[in-house]
Amino acid sequence: MAIFSKKTQDDSQAQPVKKAAKPTAEKKVEAPTMKDLYAGEAKKDKAGAKTQKGAGSAYRILVKPQVTEKVTNLSGQNKYVFIVAIDANKIEVAKAISEVYGVTPTGVNIVKMKGKQVSRGRVVGRRKDFKKAIVTLKKGETIKVYEGV
């Protein structure tokens, strides 16, 4: 214990340790939004390697526009309905719409639909499950999907 109680010559000459100064104004870091997270969209393929989705991948996301009486009535509210890939998300659909049709959607809603049960005589089966996206555009913008219908 004598080591700690006595001051030696070396201890008195040693320079005191300076503590790092704390910043007076701390910067607040905002949580990233979903759009920020998906800005550099990279999706893993089956091998586990990341592949960048670039231009020309919109045809994989947008399967076809849905043309029904209900959907035609929605076009009066600037809403258009598309059947999309089962693994597509809202951001991918919005990018595909802007790439193919040249309009920027204000909103994208996605609905996952169950396939209907069908029968052919005694054989009973199911249709495939699918996903549809309801795309909302600004006033004055249109998509010419329903020409000739």
C-alpha positions as CSV (number, residue, x, y, z in Angstrom):
1,M,0.0,0.0,0.0
2,A,2.9,2.2,0.4
3,I,3.2,2.6,-3.3
4,F,-0.1,4.4,-3.6
5,S,0.3,6.7,-0.6
6,K,3.8,8.1,-1.4
7,K,4.3,10.5,-4.2
8,T,7.5,9.7,-6.1
9,Q,9.5,12.1,-8.2
10,D,8.3,10.5,-11.4
11,D,4.6,11.0,-10.6
12,S,5.0,14.7,-9.9
13,Q,6.8,15.3,-13.3
14,A,4.2,13.2,-15.3
15,Q,1.8,15.3,-17.3
16,P,-1.8,15.1,-16.4
17,V,-4.0,13.2,-18.8
18,K,-6.3,15.5,-20.8
19,K,-9.9,14.3,-21.2
20,A,-11.5,14.7,-24.6
21,A,-13.7,17.8,-24.7
22,K,-17.4,17.0,-25.0
23,P,-19.1,18.8,-27.9
24,T,-21.4,21.5,-26.6
25,A,-24.0,21.1,-29.3
26,E,-24.9,17.6,-30.2
27,K,-26.3,17.0,-33.7
28,K,-29.7,15.3,-33.7
29,V,-29.7,12.4,-36.1
30,E,-33.1,11.8,-37.7
31,A,-34.2,8.2,-38.4
32,P,-34.1,7.4,-42.1
33,T,-37.4,7.0,-43.9
34,M,-38.4,4.1,-46.0
35,K,-37.7,6.0,-49.1
36,D,-34.2,6.7,-47.9
37,L,-33.6,3.1,-47.1
38,Y,-34.8,1.9,-50.5
39,A,-32.9,4.6,-52.4
40,G,-30.0,2.3,-53.3
41,E,-32.3,-0.7,-53.8
42,A,-30.2,-3.9,-53.8
43,K,-31.9,-7.3,-53.7
44,K,-30.3,-10.6,-52.9
45,D,-30.7,-13.4,-55.4
46,K,-30.8,-17.1,-54.6
47,A,-27.0,-17.4,-54.4
48,G,-26.9,-14.7,-51.8
49,A,-25.1,-12.1,-53.9
50,K,-26.5,-8.6,-54.1
51,T,-27.7,-7.5,-57.5
52,Q,-28.6,-3.9,-58.3
53,K,-32.0,-3.4,-59.9
54,G,-31.4,-0.9,-62.7
55,A,-33.2,0.4,-65.7
56,G,-35.2,-2.1,-67.7
57,S,-36.4,-4.2,-64.7
58,A,-39.9,-2.6,-64.7
59,Y,-41.3,-5.3,-66.8
60,R,-40.6,-7.8,-64.0
61,I,-42.5,-5.7,-61.5
62,L,-45.5,-4.6,-63.5
63,V,-47.2,-7.7,-64.8
64,K,-50.3,-6.1,-66.5
65,P,-52.9,-3.4,-65.9
66,Q,-56.2,-4.6,-64.5
67,V,-59.1,-3.6,-66.7
68,T,-62.5,-4.1,-65.0
69,E,-65.6,-1.9,-64.5
70,K,-64.6,-1.0,-60.9
71,V,-61.1,0.0,-62.0
72,T,-62.4,2.1,-64.8
73,N,-64.5,4.0,-62.3
74,L,-61.4,4.6,-60.1
75,S,-59.7,6.3,-63.0
76,G,-62.0,9.3,-62.4
77,Q,-60.2,9.7,-59.0
78,N,-56.7,9.4,-60.7
79,K,-56.2,5.9,-59.4
80,Y,-55.0,3.1,-61.7
81,V,-54.7,-0.6,-60.8
82,F,-51.9,-3.0,-61.9
83,I,-51.2,-6.6,-61.3
84,V,-47.6,-6.7,-59.9
85,A,-45.1,-9.3,-59.0
86,I,-45.8,-11.2,-55.8
87,D,-42.5,-10.0,-54.2
88,A,-42.7,-6.4,-55.3
89,N,-43.0,-3.6,-52.7
90,K,-44.5,0.0,-52.9
91,I,-41.2,1.7,-53.8
92,E,-40.4,-0.8,-56.6
93,V,-43.9,-0.3,-58.0
94,A,-43.5,3.5,-57.9
95,K,-40.2,3.4,-59.7
96,A,-41.5,1.0,-62.3
97,I,-44.5,3.3,-63.0
98,S,-42.3,6.3,-63.4
99,E,-40.0,4.4,-65.7
100,V,-42.6,3.0,-68.0
101,Y,-45.3,5.7,-68.1
102,G,-43.2,8.8,-67.2
103,V,-45.4,10.0,-64.3
104,T,-44.6,10.1,-60.7
105,P,-47.2,8.5,-58.4
106,T,-48.2,10.4,-55.2
107,G,-49.3,7.1,-53.5
108,V,-49.1,3.4,-54.0
109,N,-51.4,0.9,-52.1
110,I,-50.8,-2.8,-52.4
111,V,-53.3,-5.6,-51.8
112,K,-52.4,-9.2,-51.7
113,M,-55.1,-11.4,-53.3
114,K,-55.8,-15.1,-52.7
115,G,-56.3,-17.2,-55.8
116,K,-59.9,-18.5,-56.3
117,Q,-60.9,-22.1,-56.0
118,V,-61.8,-23.5,-59.5
119,S,-63.1,-26.8,-60.6
120,R,-63.1,-28.6,-64.0
121,G,-65.6,-31.4,-63.6
122,R,-64.4,-33.5,-60.7
123,V,-60.9,-32.0,-60.5
124,V,-60.7,-29.2,-58.0
125,G,-57.8,-26.7,-58.0
126,R,-56.7,-23.2,-57.2
127,R,-55.6,-20.2,-59.2
128,K,-52.3,-18.6,-58.2
129,D,-52.2,-15.9,-55.5
130,F,-51.4,-12.4,-56.9
131,K,-50.7,-8.9,-55.8
132,K,-52.3,-5.8,-57.1
133,A,-51.2,-2.2,-56.7
134,I,-53.5,0.8,-56.7
135,V,-51.5,3.8,-58.0
136,T,-52.6,7.3,-57.3
137,L,-51.5,10.2,-59.5
138,K,-51.6,14.0,-59.3
139,K,-54.5,15.9,-60.8
140,G,-54.1,16.3,-64.5
141,E,-51.7,13.3,-64.9
142,T,-53.1,10.3,-66.7
143,I,-51.9,6.9,-67.8
144,K,-53.3,5.8,-71.2
145,V,-54.1,2.2,-70.3
146,Y,-57.7,2.1,-71.2
147,E,-57.6,3.2,-74.8
148,G,-59.9,1.2,-77.0
149,V,-61.7,-0.4,-74.1
